[in-house]
Amino acid sequence: MISTTTVKRRALGHRWVRDARALRELLRLVWDLSRTSLFDPELYDEQRGRHFLTRLGAAWHYVVIGSRQGLVPGPLLVPPVPATSRPVGLGPAASWASAVRLQRFPSATGLPVADLTWYADAHPEARVFRGGVLAHYAAVGRHSGFPLGPMQQGGTDLVELGRRVVRGEDEPAAQAPTHRAPAASGVSVVIASSDPIDTARRVIDVLLDPSCDVVEIAVITPGVPTPEGRLCASSLRLMSPVIAIWDAQPDALAGLEVALDASAGAVILLMTRRMSTTPEDVRLLLDAARAGQSQARVVTPVVLAYDDTVHAAGMVVDGDALTPLLRGYPLADAERMGERSLDAVSGEILVMNREALSVAVGFARQGSGDDTPTGAAARLSRQVAQAGGQVLIVPASTVELPREADDPPRPEGPDPTAAPVHADVALPPIQRWAIKSPHPAGPRRNAWGDYHFALALASSLSQLGHQVAVDPLDSWYRPTAVEDHVTLTLRGLSRYRPSPGQVNLSWIISHPELVHDDELDDFDAVFAASLSWSRRRTAAGHPIEPLLQCTDAQLFTPDAGEPGTGYPLLFIGNSRSARRPIVDAAISTGHDLTVIGGGWAGRIPPQLIRGEYVANALLPGLYRSAGVVLNDHWPDMAAEGFLSNRLFDLTAAGARWVSDPATDLLEVFPQGRVASDAAELARLLDGAPDTFPSEHEVREAAERIRAEHSFDVRARRLSDVALELLARRGERRPRRSGSHREPGGA
């Protein structure tokens, strides 16, 4: 019998259901906005030039129309996802509403100066304040002179300042470039994108990291700012005295040349597109630019598209044109390529030393039809290369471009006209692998366990000599996939439809209720992370090899922490927008519970929440040092014996844990502890530590799991099966074809 949960998950895959859910999010956003005290309908009326009879009517107008025009619904309410490039229509508005609600707007804000987590830590009472942390600042904090973030100057009332700025009453004139003598050190940043204010707010905290040594940031505004832009600009000015807003009207390219010429840093960082990055990625670029000594040098990172494929790894000459290197290939190919010389950069971001700037004369137009800052930056780098300077790619550094309104939709299946191209040489033991992981592309990937699972598996396969890429859901069907020999699908909520010209493996690690017989027939070999489910499906005529989940034996070790020094009772995981019975049971016991994960606000007492995300590298220490760690399963997975990956990590790290019941659990983890309800959990916790394994038993279990259930062990088995299938099918090596790949690369 199909469960209600299964029916619901299958229904969510239909487009009309997704559209209906997006419309529901739009209506919820309108309702939430109209009810929050942060909404200022009078201020919105002034921006629109008309009076709305009700708060609900004004909120509807903002969500559907005003947000796209850069209006703001309140002096603190800047959406975390820009809307000014959104197409007209209810559908795009609904998609945008879904995106901003996912980031907790309107209880959160995209104001650059705001750091709500920092504010809540400084004022714990804000966590339980009606309307949320931002509402606490508006009602209480600003009157007491509390800053809203660590970089905001104290005493500034952002509500009153925001109202004056939106009304045009307190808008400092945009500054003009001031020529200064070049400094011996330090970094000048020039931001000259089509939406420079939004670009700045996305990277400003990265640029202000002390390791970047930034001495000035020039944000070039090429047009009349919207109320939202003015609000963000005023917020940026509060963050640091090194930030300046430069007016480049009416000529953005001339303003760019002037800003670069006026920069005083020893190296200059130029950004011309909205993007996200990290201090480490920026530092790698700066170090590479400084290494040029007295030679003109321009360096660029790998620029990733919204789907995590390479947008450009620099530019190379192809005939009479410049062509992006490795466009459409996975990041792994760029990383294998290594540092190399380029003919130009693609222009979204570059770092140059002063020598490079001195040889780039008249680069802004230079006879090209691309009269944008991005095109100008590309021409600057080309001029440096032609003058004998160095133009280099730094593959260890990456930046990520967001999805734009005109980006094509994600393919739903392979291109039926594409087929692998074969050479007349025998296939060696080394293959190109593509791991199809169900995690999303972009910065959200870090919060998905599937992403870290896929990375660890890729590392183990690479140690066997294979060339391995990890494809997120958004790039499963990238055109360059025709060059891969082997695909390995980590089957979760989404189904991958493989191409028949490759060896296709499927490893079902979750949600077996979604897998039908016809899907099993699509693959050359199928594995499943359950002993009992594999046996049953094999007996029914579909051979499936059991391959349980596993752990990173190098990361998860009992030496990662000291038992009993951390949280007494710990749960790490997102709410999944639903109740999680093990958490409810723990709360009812009255024990000192700590929850780390997203989506818990409003579902559990706020004092239990200690954060929304923890880096994967910190998990072993948290697990090992905790008194007891909790684990649970989706009901269907527990019934079918699909044991949680967390159990392998917990055991390998030497943690003492309690899980909900699951088929085969105690067969794989005999030292584990199981609680089916709050009463059983209370008995275990009340009897701790005597109810849990001894330190000797914990370490013994850890060594067994690390030896028998590691990613290295799983990779070896998968590699052996793939090699056997390739040999049986007589596969040949794909030929590199017209993709401007690095010779000798992946």
QUIGI-V290922 format. One record per helix or strand. SS is the DSSP state (hx for helix, st for strand). FROM is the first residue (numbers start at 1). LEN is the number of residues. If there is no record, write none. Layout:
SS/FROM/LEN
SS/FROM/LEN
This chain:
hx/4/9
hx/15/21
hx/41/8
hx/55/10
hx/66/4
hx/90/13
hx/116/7
hx/124/5
hx/133/7
hx/141/4
hx/158/10
st/175/1
st/187/5
hx/196/12
hx/210/3
st/214/8
hx/227/13
st/243/5
hx/252/11
st/267/5
st/276/1
hx/279/12
st/297/8
st/309/4
st/315/4
st/321/4
st/330/1
hx/331/7
st/340/2
st/344/1
st/349/5
hx/354/6
hx/373/14
st/390/11
st/422/5
st/432/5
hx/443/5
hx/449/15
st/467/5
hx/473/3
hx/479/5
st/486/6
st/503/6
hx/512/3
hx/517/4
st/525/4
hx/531/9
st/545/2
st/551/1
hx/558/3
st/569/4
hx/581/9
st/593/4
st/601/1
st/604/1
hx/606/3
st/609/3
hx/616/10
st/628/4
hx/635/6
hx/645/8
st/657/3
hx/665/4
st/673/2
hx/678/9
hx/695/14
st/710/1
hx/711/19
st/732/3
